[in-house]
Amino acid sequence: MVMEKTIDKIPSDSAALIEFGGNDVDYPWSCIADRPENKHDPNVVPERFVKNIKSMVKLLTSRGVVPLLATLPPILSKQYFDKFSEHIPNSENILIWLGDIENIYRSHAFYNELIKKAAASLSCRLIDIRSAFTKQKDYTQFISRDGIHPNEQGHELMTAVYLDYAQKNLPSLNVV
């Protein structure tokens, strides 16, 4: 785990943000296109995802660092599908496997819920990035053309949410 290699650089009077991205939730799309009739797991299965979160939170806590979990920004299923499938032969098979293109969003939302449940079960602080996006009049304006990554405006929104949280909830800690 990357955190184990860098934990000694984090002062014990700090808070550390644990932020996940779409890579954990992603699927082996080329394999799915080749064999849509098979079962396919995401890159990190839900049980492993939760175990990873718990390990990181426990490691930080054991070092006197306050862990902060962040929810996932939302994704745009169609744009994301269009981007990742543009060079995959038989990409229409992925749609067969999915059944509904919005299953990409729902799978991502499921992992977001796993983060929220892990935070609650660990009594860990949670910063709700997803809601900051979805509360916008048109959150699609904060997502890049690839449908999964925040664009510059999205990163500015995330930064504002993180800083606001830190100012209100962590005034005496170093936030790393």
Protein Blocks (a to p, Z undefined) as FASTA:
>chain_A
ZZlmmmmmpcfkbccdddddfklmpccfklmmmmmmbccddfbdfklmmmmmmmmmmmmm
mnopacdddddddddfklmmmmmmmmgghklmmmmmnopaklmmmmmmmmmmmmmmmmmm
nopacddfklmmmmpmblmlmpcfkomaccfklmmmmmmmmmmmmmmmmmmbccZZ
